[in-house]
C-alpha cells in the first residue's frame, strides 16, 4: 500500500493530527522523565567514569525531549519550557517505567537498557515514517541511541555475569522493571490512526520487536524474564505512580518560583 | 588492603580518519570492553572523534625517568635532524612536533 507523506506538520489534520500530538507527548515525556531520573546519578555514580557516561546520556535524553516538545510547539501546543515545567502530573503521558525511583545501580542500568532498547525500536520504525519531520529527527538521533544501547547492554551483560551479588541484584531489578517496561507499549486509541497513516506502527507490533531485541541479551546475562508479567498501564492516559509527583516537584521547583522569568 | 580501583586503560583518540590516534588520558574500567564504553563519553564529548583505542596500561613498557640520560646527545647530532626539508604542517600539527631548529649561519 502506498502511503501519503506528510512533509510538514501543517499537512496533518483531524484524528491523525490529534494522534500525532498524543504520540509526541508520550515520546517527549518519557525522555524528559528518564533524563531527569538518570541525571540524579550525577555526582553519585559508582565511579567517576560511570557517573560521567550516565550523566551525559541523561543530557542526550533531555535533548531528545526538547526536540519532541519543539515539534509539539509547531503543532500549536505551548513552548517547550512550559510543556516541560508547567504541567500537572496527570497531564504527562510518560510510562511508569521512567517514573520509578532509581533504586540501586543494577536497577538504573537495567532500566536504561530496557528503555533505550524500546527507544531504538521506535526510532528505527520512525525512520520510515510518513511524517517526514519525525523520520528526519529519528535518523538524526540514531547515533546517540546506538551508544545508549551499547552502554546498557554492556552493563547488563557484565553485572548479570559478574558476581553472585550482582546477578542477584540484576534479577531483582528485572523482576521489578519488566512489567513497567511492557507498559511502554500501552495501547491507546491513537494506535489505529497512526498506523493507518503510516506514521508509527501499532504499540503491540513495537512491543514484539522490543521483546526480540532484549530477550537474547537478558538470556546471555543469565537473567530470567518473569513469567506472565502483567504490563503496568495507565501512564499514557495520565495515571502515574506517586513517584512522578515527587520527581516533578523537584524538576519544576525553580521554574515555579517565577514561571515568567527570562534566563 | 585490597585495591578497590578498577584496572587502568590508556585512551587514544582519533579526530578524523587518516589522522593519528593521540593519547588523551586514561580511564578506570573492569575490562577493555567497558573501558571503550566509558571512554566514549569521557573523551569524545567535547571534541570530534571517529575512533578510540583503549590499551591496558600493563601493555605499555616505559623507559625509566632515572635513565633519561640515554636520550642526551654526547656529541653534536644535529645532522640527524630533519630540518633540511619541509614537513607538511598537517603532520607537525598532528604530531605536536616543534618547528625544526634553525641552523642558519
Interface residues (C-beta under 8 A of the other chain):
Chain A: X47 X48 X49 X50 X52 X53 X56 X57 X147 X150 X151 X154 X155 X158
Chain B: X6 X27 X28 X29 X30 X31 X33 X34 X37 X38 X39 X40 X41 X42 X45
